[in-house]
Amino acid sequence: VSVFSPTNLAQDLVDLFSPESGPNSVHYQMAIDDGLREVTLPRNQLFQCLANIIKNATESVQTMPSTTGEIKLNIQRASQGGVAGVIFIIEDDGIGLATHLIPQVFSMGYSTKAKGTGIGLHSCAIFANALGGSIAVSSDGVNKGACVRLWLPLLAHDN
């Protein structure tokens, strides 16, 4: 567990994925709550979880027929059940998901990708649950993008 800036975390993630080349270009947008200067969370595990989600979003956008796609990373304070926390929202305009597949996306071994392992989102769910958080995926359907919401309770030392 460490104290870190969510803005720096988001920038590190965007820097990791921005140079990726693919058939389509991807534009990354960040929006971080101005009052959220530092958080106390397991940074390395959080980085890995968000990297899995953004990798999925990037691949989803790159498979679309359009030449440019967009991924938005929004980080803000959000209470859940009276517990102060932070929510990470990753939205893309990629291939999306059929609604009947959504309940399966966090299951071990389940993947919608031909060469997917089904480990990434499953690991994210384990991480969120271990911290008392939650993770959810939504999509309006095939070719309509997807949104992942990862909520984590803020640990001690947060302002």
N, CA and C atoms as an extended XYZ file, in Angstrom:
477
Properties=species:S:1:pos:R:3:atomname:S:1:resname:S:1:resid:I:1 pbc="F F F"
N         0.856       -1.186        0.000 N   VAL     1
C         0.000        0.000        0.000 CA  VAL     1
C         0.891        1.234        0.000 C   VAL     1
N         0.536        2.190       -0.831 N   SER     2
C         1.333        3.409       -0.905 CA  SER     2
C         0.432        4.622       -1.116 C   SER     2
N         0.995        5.786       -0.867 N   VAL     3
C         0.307        7.046       -1.118 CA  VAL     3
C         0.808        7.559       -2.469 C   VAL     3
N        -0.126        7.874       -3.359 N   PHE     4
C         0.277        8.319       -4.696 CA  PHE     4
C        -0.778        9.234       -5.286 C   PHE     4
N        -0.388        9.894       -6.357 N   SER     5
C        -1.274       10.801       -7.080 CA  SER     5
C        -2.048       10.030       -8.152 C   SER     5
N        -3.373       10.090       -8.121 N   PRO     6
C        -4.154        9.446       -9.182 CA  PRO     6
C        -3.846       10.037      -10.565 C   PRO     6
N        -3.509       11.320      -10.607 N   THR     7
C        -3.159       11.953      -11.880 CA  THR     7
C        -1.905       11.314      -12.464 C   THR     7
N        -0.897       11.091      -11.619 N   ASN     8
C         0.333       10.445      -12.096 CA  ASN     8
C         0.068        9.010      -12.533 C   ASN     8
N        -0.768        8.309      -11.796 N   LEU     9
C        -1.128        6.935      -12.161 CA  LEU     9
C        -1.794        6.922      -13.538 C   LEU     9
N        -2.763        7.809      -13.737 N   ALA    10
C        -3.471        7.876      -15.019 CA  ALA    10
C        -2.504        8.208      -16.153 C   ALA    10
N        -1.600        9.151      -15.914 N   GLN    11
C        -0.640        9.529      -16.959 CA  GLN    11
C         0.285        8.364      -17.296 C   GLN    11
N         0.721        7.610      -16.277 N   ASP    12
C         1.560        6.430      -16.519 CA  ASP    12
C         0.825        5.406      -17.383 C   ASP    12
N        -0.472        5.225      -17.129 N   LEU    13
C        -1.261        4.281      -17.920 CA  LEU    13
C        -1.400        4.754      -19.371 C   LEU    13
N        -1.712        6.016      -19.547 N   VAL    14
C        -1.854        6.559      -20.910 CA  VAL    14
C        -0.515        6.470      -21.643 C   VAL    14
N         0.588        6.794      -20.954 N   ASP    15
C         1.911        6.694      -21.572 CA  ASP    15
C         2.223        5.257      -21.989 C   ASP    15
N         1.773        4.294      -21.201 N   LEU    16
C         2.013        2.887      -21.505 CA  LEU    16
C         1.328        2.479      -22.802 C   LEU    16
N         0.107        2.966      -23.010 N   PHE    17
C        -0.675        2.523      -24.165 CA  PHE    17
C        -0.622        3.451      -25.368 C   PHE    17
N        -0.306        4.706      -25.187 N   SER    18
C        -0.314        5.660      -26.296 CA  SER    18
C         0.564        5.264      -27.474 C   SER    18
N         1.772        4.737      -27.251 N   PRO    19
C         2.603        4.416      -28.418 CA  PRO    19
C         2.170        3.166      -29.175 C   PRO    19
N         1.164        2.440      -28.658 N   GLU    20
C         0.755        1.208      -29.329 CA  GLU    20
C         0.270        1.497      -30.741 C   GLU    20
N         0.720        0.688      -31.642 N   SER    21
C         0.252        0.851      -33.007 CA  SER    21
C        -0.764       -0.235      -33.304 C   SER    21
N        -1.644        0.070      -34.163 N   GLY    22
C        -2.661       -0.881      -34.568 CA  GLY    22
C        -3.304       -0.358      -35.831 C   GLY    22
N        -4.287       -1.069      -36.334 N   PRO    23
C        -4.941       -0.625      -37.563 CA  PRO    23
C        -5.652        0.718      -37.375 C   PRO    23
N        -6.068        1.003      -36.160 N   ASN    24
C        -6.784        2.247      -35.871 CA  ASN    24
C        -6.041        3.005      -34.781 C   ASN    24
N        -6.104        4.320      -34.836 N   SER    25
C        -5.493        5.097      -33.776 CA  SER    25
C        -6.483        5.236      -32.619 C   SER    25
N        -5.943        5.374      -31.420 N   VAL    26
C        -6.748        5.490      -30.219 CA  VAL    26
C        -6.388        6.797      -29.527 C   VAL    26
N        -7.404        7.558      -29.202 N   HIS    27
C        -7.219        8.811      -28.470 CA  HIS    27
C        -7.617        8.553      -27.018 C   HIS    27
N        -6.705        8.868      -26.097 N   TYR    28
C        -6.957        8.662      -24.672 CA  TYR    28
C        -7.266       10.002      -24.020 C   TYR    28
N        -8.329       10.035      -23.230 N   GLN    29
C        -8.696       11.232      -22.475 CA  GLN    29
C        -8.681       10.899      -20.998 C   GLN    29
N        -8.217       11.849      -20.196 N   MET    30
C        -8.218       11.675      -18.745 CA  MET    30
C        -9.016       12.793      -18.108 C   MET    30
N        -9.762       12.453      -17.062 N   ALA    31
C       -10.457       13.442      -16.246 CA  ALA    31
C       -10.326       12.980      -14.801 C   ALA    31
N        -9.610       13.770      -14.004 N   ILE    32
C        -9.379       13.410      -12.606 CA  ILE    32
C        -9.957       14.496      -11.714 C   ILE    32
N       -10.722       14.077      -10.723 N   ASP    33
C       -11.320       14.993       -9.754 CA  ASP    33
C       -10.229       15.899       -9.176 C   ASP    33
N       -10.424       17.218       -9.302 N   ASP    34
C        -9.427       18.184       -8.822 CA  ASP    34
C        -9.090       18.008       -7.347 C   ASP    34
N       -10.045       17.601       -6.543 N   GLY    35
C        -9.805       17.452       -5.112 CA  GLY    35
C        -9.134       16.145       -4.729 C   GLY    35
N        -8.838       15.334       -5.713 N   LEU    36
C        -8.260       14.014       -5.457 CA  LEU    36
C        -6.762       14.059       -5.748 C   LEU    36
N        -6.002       14.609       -4.805 N   ARG    37
C        -4.563       14.801       -5.007 CA  ARG    37
C        -3.736       13.573       -4.649 C   ARG    37
N        -4.136       12.870       -3.598 N   GLU    38
C        -3.417       11.666       -3.167 CA  GLU    38
C        -4.417       10.621       -2.689 C   GLU    38
N        -4.081        9.378       -2.928 N   VAL    39
C        -4.866        8.262       -2.404 CA  VAL    39
C        -3.906        7.254       -1.788 C   VAL    39
N        -4.435        6.463       -0.875 N   THR    40
C        -3.654        5.398       -0.255 CA  THR    40
C        -4.287        4.078       -0.681 C   THR    40
N        -3.631        3.412       -1.605 N   LEU    41
C        -4.107        2.153       -2.172 CA  LEU    41
C        -2.894        1.336       -2.622 C   LEU    41
N        -3.083        0.048       -2.894 N   PRO    42
C        -1.983       -0.752       -3.451 CA  PRO    42
C        -1.719       -0.338       -4.907 C   PRO    42
N        -0.803        0.595       -5.112 N   ARG    43
C        -0.588        1.192       -6.437 CA  ARG    43
C        -0.231        0.170       -7.507 C   ARG    43
N         0.696       -0.722       -7.216 N   ASN    44
C         1.142       -1.671       -8.241 CA  ASN    44
C         0.010       -2.589       -8.696 C   ASN    44
N        -0.769       -3.092       -7.739 N   GLN    45
C        -1.889       -3.961       -8.096 CA  GLN    45
C        -2.968       -3.172       -8.847 C   GLN    45
N        -3.210       -1.939       -8.412 N   LEU    46
C        -4.181       -1.087       -9.088 CA  LEU    46
C        -3.725       -0.788      -10.518 C   LEU    46
N        -2.449       -0.484      -10.682 N   PHE    47
C        -1.902       -0.218      -12.011 CA  PHE    47
C        -2.117       -1.428      -12.920 C   PHE    47
N        -1.824       -2.625      -12.410 N   GLN    48
C        -1.985       -3.840      -13.212 CA  GLN    48
C        -3.441       -4.059      -13.596 C   GLN    48
N        -4.335       -3.842      -12.646 N   CYS    49
C        -5.763       -4.002      -12.906 CA  CYS    49
C        -6.227       -3.023      -13.984 C   CYS    49
N        -5.902       -1.751      -13.810 N   LEU    50
C        -6.315       -0.742      -14.792 CA  LEU    50
C        -5.654       -0.971      -16.149 C   LEU    50
N        -4.412       -1.452      -16.147 N   ALA    51
C        -3.731       -1.769      -17.408 CA  ALA    51
C        -4.468       -2.887      -18.146 C   ALA    51
N        -4.960       -3.886      -17.419 N   ASN    52
C        -5.754       -4.958      -18.046 CA  ASN    52
C        -7.008       -4.391      -18.694 C   ASN    52
N        -7.692       -3.519      -17.970 N   ILE    53
C        -8.933       -2.942      -18.476 CA  ILE    53
C        -8.660       -2.069      -19.699 C   ILE    53
N        -7.634       -1.233      -19.617 N   ILE    54
C        -7.312       -0.339      -20.741 CA  ILE    54
C        -6.803       -1.129      -21.943 C   ILE    54
N        -6.070       -2.201      -21.706 N   LYS    55
C        -5.622       -3.064      -22.809 CA  LYS    55
C        -6.839       -3.644      -23.534 C   LYS    55
N        -7.815       -4.137      -22.769 N   ASN    56
C        -9.039       -4.663      -23.389 CA  ASN    56
C        -9.755       -3.582      -24.188 C   ASN    56
N        -9.843       -2.385      -23.605 N   ALA    57
C       -10.519       -1.280      -24.284 CA  ALA    57
C        -9.784       -0.906      -25.572 C   ALA    57
N        -8.457       -0.858      -25.499 N   THR    58
C        -7.650       -0.511      -26.674 CA  THR    58
C        -7.856       -1.527      -27.792 C   THR    58
N        -7.817       -2.807      -27.453 N   GLU    59
C        -8.029       -3.853      -28.453 CA  GLU    59
C        -9.441       -3.781      -29.026 C   GLU    59
N       -10.408       -3.457      -28.176 N   SER    60
C       -11.788       -3.334      -28.620 CA  SER    60
C       -11.948       -2.193      -29.631 C   SER    60
N       -11.324       -1.073      -29.334 N   VAL    61
C       -11.390        0.089      -30.228 CA  VAL    61
C       -10.664       -0.205      -31.535 C   VAL    61
N        -9.527       -0.880      -31.457 N   GLN    62
C        -8.724       -1.139      -32.657 CA  GLN    62
C        -9.368       -2.144      -33.605 C   GLN    62
N       -10.369       -2.869      -33.149 N   THR    63
C       -11.049       -3.814      -34.045 CA  THR    63
C       -12.241       -3.201      -34.755 C   THR    63
N       -12.557       -1.962      -34.425 N   MET    64
C       -13.675       -1.280      -35.069 CA  MET    64
C       -13.284       -0.836      -36.478 C   MET    64
N       -14.264       -0.728      -37.383 N   PRO    65
C       -13.952       -0.313      -38.749 CA  PRO    65
C       -13.522        1.154      -38.873 C   PRO    65
N       -13.874        1.996      -37.906 N   SER    66
C       -13.481        3.409      -37.998 CA  SER    66
C       -11.979        3.548      -37.788 C   SER    66
N       -11.423        4.666      -38.207 N   THR    67
C        -9.974        4.841      -38.134 CA  THR    67
C        -9.498        5.422      -36.810 C   THR    67
N       -10.386        5.996      -36.033 N   THR    68
C        -9.988        6.508      -34.722 CA  THR    68
C       -11.002        6.071      -33.679 C   THR    68
N       -10.500        5.845      -32.496 N   GLY    69
C       -11.351        5.459      -31.394 CA  GLY    69
C       -10.988        6.261      -30.168 C   GLY    69
N       -11.816        6.156      -29.158 N   GLU    70
C       -11.598        6.956      -27.965 CA  GLU    70
C       -11.750        6.110      -26.704 C   GLU    70
N       -10.841        6.353      -25.764 N   ILE    71
C       -10.920        5.735      -24.444 CA  ILE    71
C       -10.825        6.853      -23.428 C   ILE    71
N       -11.790        6.886      -22.518 N   LYS    72
C       -11.825        7.900      -21.469 CA  LYS    72
C       -11.540        7.243      -20.132 C   LYS    72
N       -10.619        7.841      -19.381 N   LEU    73
C       -10.311        7.392      -18.026 CA  LEU    73
C       -10.708        8.513      -17.084 C   LEU    73
N       -11.705        8.247      -16.250 N   ASN    74
C       -12.221        9.219      -15.308 CA  ASN    74
C       -11.976        8.692      -13.899 C   ASN    74
N       -11.371        9.515      -13.042 N   ILE    75
C       -11.106        9.120      -11.661 CA  ILE    75
C       -11.728       10.174      -10.756 C   ILE    75
N       -12.592        9.739       -9.845 N   GLN    76
C       -13.240       10.695       -8.950 CA  GLN    76
C       -13.586       10.063       -7.611 C   GLN    76
N       -13.770       10.930       -6.627 N   ARG    77
C       -14.242       10.469       -5.322 CA  ARG    77
C       -15.664        9.970       -5.477 C   ARG    77
N       -15.981        8.887       -4.789 N   ALA    78
C       -17.335        8.348       -4.836 CA  ALA    78
C       -17.556        7.471       -3.607 C   ALA    78
N       -18.570        7.798       -2.839 N   SER    79
C       -18.913        6.973       -1.686 CA  SER    79
C       -19.841        5.856       -2.125 C   SER    79
N       -19.734        4.752       -1.431 N   GLN    80
C       -20.600        3.618       -1.707 CA  GLN    80
C       -20.991        3.013       -0.365 C   GLN    80
N       -22.262        2.972       -0.088 N   GLY    81
C       -22.715        2.437        1.195 CA  GLY    81
C       -22.165        3.217        2.378 C   GLY    81
N       -21.984        4.523        2.201 N   GLY    82
C       -21.466        5.359        3.271 CA  GLY    82
C       -19.958        5.278        3.459 C   GLY    82
N       -19.278        4.545        2.597 N   VAL    83
C       -17.824        4.398        2.685 CA  VAL    83
C       -17.167        5.287        1.632 C   VAL    83
N       -16.248        6.140        2.078 N   ALA    84
C       -15.532        7.016        1.145 CA  ALA    84
C       -14.641        6.173        0.249 C   ALA    84
N       -14.652        6.509       -1.025 N   GLY    85
C       -13.837        5.734       -1.948 CA  GLY    85
C       -13.503        6.529       -3.189 C   GLY    85
N       -12.943        5.825       -4.139 N   VAL    86
C       -12.581        6.419       -5.426 CA  VAL    86
C       -13.067        5.466       -6.513 C   VAL    86
N       -13.590        6.058       -7.591 N   ILE    87
C       -14.060        5.243       -8.700 CA  ILE    87
C       -13.226        5.549       -9.943 C   ILE    87
N       -12.854        4.489      -10.615 N   PHE    88
C       -12.100        4.553      -11.864 CA  PHE    88
C       -13.072        4.106      -12.954 C   PHE    88
N       -13.364        4.993      -13.883 N   ILE    89
C       -14.313        4.680      -14.950 CA  ILE    89
C       -13.557        4.694      -16.274 C   ILE    89
N       -13.582        3.564      -16.963 N   ILE    90
C       -12.914        3.447      -18.262 CA  ILE    90
C       -13.997        3.193      -19.304 C   ILE    90
N       -14.178        4.143      -20.214 N   GLU    91
C       -15.181        4.035      -21.269 CA  GLU    91
C       -14.499        3.984      -22.629 C   GLU    91
N       -15.016        3.154      -23.513 N   ASP    92
C       -14.475        3.103      -24.869 CA  ASP    92
C       -15.614        3.090      -25.882 C   ASP    92
N       -15.262        3.398      -27.118 N   ASP    93
C       -16.252        3.335      -28.193 CA  ASP    93
C       -15.924        2.174      -29.135 C   ASP    93
N       -15.492        1.084      -28.540 N   GLY    94
C       -15.102       -0.108      -29.291 CA  GLY    94
C       -16.251       -1.060      -29.564 C   GLY    94
N       -15.912       -2.339      -29.697 N   ILE    95
C       -16.879       -3.344      -30.143 CA  ILE    95
C       -17.960       -3.676      -29.123 C   ILE    95
N       -17.765       -3.319      -27.870 N   GLY    96
C       -18.805       -3.550      -26.876 CA  GLY    96
C       -19.053       -5.024      -26.613 C   GLY    96
N       -20.153       -5.281      -25.952 N   LEU    97
C       -20.520       -6.649      -25.569 CA  LEU    97
C       -22.013       -6.854      -25.735 C   LEU    97
N       -22.384       -8.037      -26.136 N   ALA    98
C       -23.798       -8.394      -26.095 CA  ALA    98
C       -24.184       -8.472      -24.618 C   ALA    98
N       -25.343       -7.948      -24.261 N   THR    99
C       -25.719       -7.856      -22.846 CA  THR    99
C       -25.759       -9.213      -22.143 C   THR    99
N       -26.072      -10.278      -22.847 N   HIS   100
C       -26.132      -11.588      -22.197 CA  HIS   100
C       -24.741      -12.115      -21.806 C   HIS   100
N       -23.679      -11.514      -22.343 N   LEU   101
C       -22.319      -11.952      -22.004 CA  LEU   101
C       -21.762      -11.245      -20.771 C   LEU   101
N       -22.329      -10.117      -20.401 N   ILE   102
C       -21.782       -9.300      -19.315 CA  ILE   102
C       -21.624      -10.067      -17.999 C   ILE   102
N       -22.584      -10.891      -17.573 N   PRO   103
C       -22.404      -11.588      -16.289 CA  PRO   103
C       -21.195      -12.535      -16.245 C   PRO   103
N       -20.688      -12.923      -17.408 N   GLN   104
C       -19.583      -13.890      -17.460 CA  GLN   104
C       -18.197      -13.261      -17.495 C   GLN   104
N       -18.085      -11.955      -17.746 N   VAL   105
C       -16.785      -11.363      -18.050 CA  VAL   105
C       -15.765      -11.450      -16.920 C   VAL   105
N       -16.208      -11.623      -15.678 N   PHE   106
C       -15.265      -11.725      -14.559 CA  PHE   106
C       -14.973      -13.170      -14.173 C   PHE   106
N       -15.535      -14.121      -14.891 N   SER   107
C       -15.308      -15.537      -14.594 CA  SER   107
C       -13.929      -15.977      -15.069 C   SER   107
N       -13.263      -16.773      -14.265 N   MET   108
C       -11.941      -17.288      -14.616 CA  MET   108
C       -12.020      -18.074      -15.916 C   MET   108
N       -11.150      -17.724      -16.855 N   GLY   109
C       -11.076      -18.442      -18.124 CA  GLY   109
C       -12.023      -17.949      -19.197 C   GLY   109
N       -12.919      -17.021      -18.869 N   TYR   110
C       -13.859      -16.531      -19.875 CA  TYR   110
C       -13.255      -15.355      -20.626 C   TYR   110
N       -13.322      -15.405      -21.944 N   SER   111
C       -12.844      -14.308      -22.776 CA  SER   111
C       -13.685      -14.222      -24.034 C   SER   111
N       -13.887      -13.003      -24.513 N   THR   112
C       -14.582      -12.822      -25.785 CA  THR   112
C       -13.587      -12.770      -26.940 C   THR   112
N       -12.284      -12.760      -26.601 N   LYS   113
C       -11.237      -12.671      -27.627 CA  LYS   113
C       -10.755      -14.070      -28.023 C   LYS   113
N       -10.458      -14.237      -29.297 N   ALA   114
C       -10.007      -15.538      -29.804 CA  ALA   114
C        -8.761      -16.037      -29.062 C   ALA   114
N        -7.843      -15.122      -28.749 N   LYS   115
C        -6.616      -15.530      -28.061 CA  LYS   115
C        -6.582      -15.042      -26.617 C   LYS   115
N        -7.740      -14.737      -26.054 N   GLY   116
C        -7.807      -14.261      -24.675 CA  GLY   116
C        -7.647      -15.401      -23.678 C   GLY   116
N        -7.116      -15.078      -22.511 N   THR   117
C        -6.918      -16.098      -21.479 CA  THR   117
C        -8.029      -16.107      -20.437 C   THR   117
N        -8.752      -15.001      -20.321 N   GLY   118
C        -9.791      -14.936      -19.307 CA  GLY   118
C        -9.239      -14.741      -17.909 C   GLY   118
N        -8.036      -14.223      -17.820 N   ILE   119
C        -7.405      -13.999      -16.515 CA  ILE   119
C        -7.478      -12.535      -16.093 C   ILE   119
N        -7.388      -11.598      -17.030 N   GLY   120
C        -7.294      -10.176      -16.718 CA  GLY   120
C        -8.435       -9.632      -15.886 C   GLY   120
N        -9.666       -9.705      -16.396 N   LEU   121
C       -10.801       -9.165      -15.651 CA  LEU   121
C       -11.106       -9.987      -14.405 C   LEU   121
N       -10.835      -11.275      -14.462 N   HIS   122
C       -11.004      -12.125      -13.274 CA  HIS   122
C       -10.065      -11.642      -12.165 C   HIS   122
N        -8.824      -11.350      -12.517 N   SER   123
C        -7.854      -10.843      -11.537 CA  SER   123
C        -8.299       -9.491      -10.978 C   SER   123
N        -8.864       -8.644      -11.828 N   CYS   124
C        -9.369       -7.343      -11.377 CA  CYS   124
C       -10.486       -7.520      -10.353 C   CYS   124
N       -11.369       -8.473      -10.600 N   ALA   125
C       -12.473       -8.722       -9.669 CA  ALA   125
C       -11.950       -9.222       -8.328 C   ALA   125
N       -10.963      -10.099       -8.357 N   ILE   126
C       -10.364      -10.597       -7.111 CA  ILE   126
C        -9.723       -9.442       -6.344 C   ILE   126
N        -8.990       -8.588       -7.050 N   PHE   127
C        -8.342       -7.426       -6.445 CA  PHE   127
C        -9.379       -6.504       -5.790 C   PHE   127
N       -10.430       -6.153       -6.540 N   ALA   128
C       -11.465       -5.260       -6.006 CA  ALA   128
C       -12.138       -5.870       -4.784 C   ALA   128
N       -12.504       -7.132       -4.875 N   ASN   129
C       -13.180       -7.790       -3.757 CA  ASN   129
C       -12.293       -7.885       -2.520 C   ASN   129
N       -11.005       -8.120       -2.716 N   ALA   130
C       -10.074       -8.231       -1.589 CA  ALA   130
C        -9.973       -6.922       -0.808 C   ALA   130
N       -10.182       -5.800       -1.496 N   LEU   131
C       -10.121       -4.498       -0.829 CA  LEU   131
C       -11.489       -4.022       -0.358 C   LEU   131
N       -12.524       -4.825       -0.582 N   GLY   132
C       -13.872       -4.409       -0.214 CA  GLY   132
C       -14.494       -3.504       -1.260 C   GLY   132
N       -13.968       -3.544       -2.465 N   GLY   133
C       -14.465       -2.714       -3.554 CA  GLY   133
C       -15.390       -3.480       -4.470 C   GLY   133
N       -15.621       -2.922       -5.650 N   SER   134
C       -16.496       -3.571       -6.619 CA  SER   134
C       -16.040       -3.207       -8.026 C   SER   134
N       -16.429       -4.047       -8.968 N   ILE   135
C       -16.129       -3.799      -10.371 CA  ILE   135
C       -17.340       -4.245      -11.182 C   ILE   135
N       -17.658       -3.462      -12.202 N   ALA   136
C       -18.811       -3.781      -13.048 CA  ALA   136
C       -18.520       -3.355      -14.480 C   ALA   136
N       -19.123       -4.075      -15.415 N   VAL   137
C       -19.013       -3.760      -16.836 CA  VAL   137
C       -20.416       -3.482      -17.361 C   VAL   137
N       -20.516       -2.496      -18.231 N   SER   138
C       -21.786       -2.254      -18.911 CA  SER   138
C       -21.501       -1.992      -20.387 C   SER   138
N       -22.478       -2.284      -21.207 N   SER   139
C       -22.383       -2.026      -22.642 CA  SER   139
C       -23.802       -1.950      -23.183 C   SER   139
N       -23.995       -1.072      -24.142 N   ASP   140
C       -25.309       -0.963      -24.787 CA  ASP   140
C       -25.454       -1.980      -25.913 C   ASP   140
N       -24.445       -2.828      -26.081 N   GLY   141
C       -24.531       -3.871      -27.091 CA  GLY   141
C       -23.340       -3.867      -28.032 C   GLY   141
N       -23.368       -4.788      -28.966 N   VAL   142
C       -22.289       -4.956      -29.930 CA  VAL   142
C       -22.122       -3.676      -30.750 C   VAL   142
N       -20.860       -3.270      -30.921 N   ASN   143
C       -20.464       -2.061      -31.654 CA  ASN   143
C       -20.915       -0.763      -30.983 C   ASN   143
N       -21.208       -0.833      -29.681 N   LYS   144
C       -21.670        0.352      -28.964 CA  LYS   144
C       -20.784        0.683      -27.767 C   LYS   144
N       -19.555        0.155      -27.748 N   GLY   145
C       -18.621        0.489      -26.681 CA  GLY   145
C       -18.927       -0.225      -25.376 C   GLY   145
N       -18.080        0.047      -24.395 N   ALA   146
C       -18.235       -0.567      -23.073 CA  ALA   146
C       -17.729        0.398      -22.015 C   ALA   146
N       -18.144        0.139      -20.797 N   CYS   147
C       -17.721        0.952      -19.660 CA  CYS   147
C       -17.422        0.021      -18.491 C   CYS   147
N       -16.252        0.195      -17.896 N   VAL   148
C       -15.880       -0.561      -16.702 CA  VAL   148
C       -15.779        0.431      -15.555 C   VAL   148
N       -16.407        0.085      -14.443 N   ARG   149
C       -16.369        0.913      -13.237 CA  ARG   149
C       -15.736        0.112      -12.112 C   ARG   149
N       -14.596        0.612      -11.640 N   LEU   150
C       -13.881       -0.017      -10.529 CA  LEU   150
C       -13.945        0.935       -9.342 C   LEU   150
N       -14.647        0.525       -8.286 N   TRP   151
C       -14.746        1.346       -7.077 CA  TRP   151
C       -13.921        0.694       -5.972 C   TRP   151
N       -13.092        1.503       -5.317 N   LEU   152
C       -12.279        1.015       -4.219 CA  LEU   152
C       -12.440        1.942       -3.023 C   LEU   152
N       -12.536        1.373       -1.826 N   PRO   153
C       -12.604        2.229       -0.637 CA  PRO   153
C       -11.243        2.874       -0.398 C   PRO   153
N       -11.271        4.130        0.009 N   LEU   154
C       -10.023        4.815        0.334 CA  LEU   154
C        -9.505        4.285        1.663 C   LEU   154
N        -8.226        4.043        1.724 N   LEU   155
C        -7.604        3.551        2.946 CA  LEU   155
C        -7.176        4.722        3.802 C   LEU   155
N        -6.672        4.470        4.980 N   ALA   156
C        -6.266        5.507        5.920 CA  ALA   156
C        -5.290        6.487        5.279 C   ALA   156
N        -5.230        7.679        5.819 N   HIS   157
C        -4.304        8.756        5.408 CA  HIS   157
C        -4.810        9.577        4.255 C   HIS   157
N        -6.024        9.343        3.771 N   ASP   158
C        -6.534       10.142        2.663 CA  ASP   158
C        -7.182       11.412        3.179 C   ASP   158
N        -7.097       12.453        2.381 N   ASN   159
C        -7.703       13.746        2.761 CA  ASN   159
C        -9.075       13.868        2.157 C   ASN   159
